[in-house]
Amino acid sequence: MKYEHTIKIFSLEDLERKGIVTHPHKNIVFACRPEGTCEVHDIGLEQMENLSVLFNEMGNKSWELVQLVFHESGIISFWRRGIQELP
């Protein structure tokens, strides 16, 4: 099977508009080290549901999430979906 790929970046502002709270005292908390690696430290149930809605928007368009990376400016997501091969 052949695939097409896309990368979608959700900035902190995009996440806030979608109802995902990124403030450290309110729910989703991820920290980035100076060398660039980031980790999720805490995420509330409501925020997991909001992230699911965000990812399902892409899934409903037949995109499959391949990888998710938290970055100091937001979330970078890598997606793929199958494409029909010509006979």
PyMOL commands that set and color helices and strands:
alter all, ss='L'
color gray80, all
select helices_A, chain A and resi 12-17+45-59
alter helices_A, ss='H'
color red, helices_A
select strands_A, chain A and resi 2-11+29-32+38-42+64-71+74-83
alter strands_A, ss='S'
color yellow, strands_A
deselect
rebuild
show_as cartoon
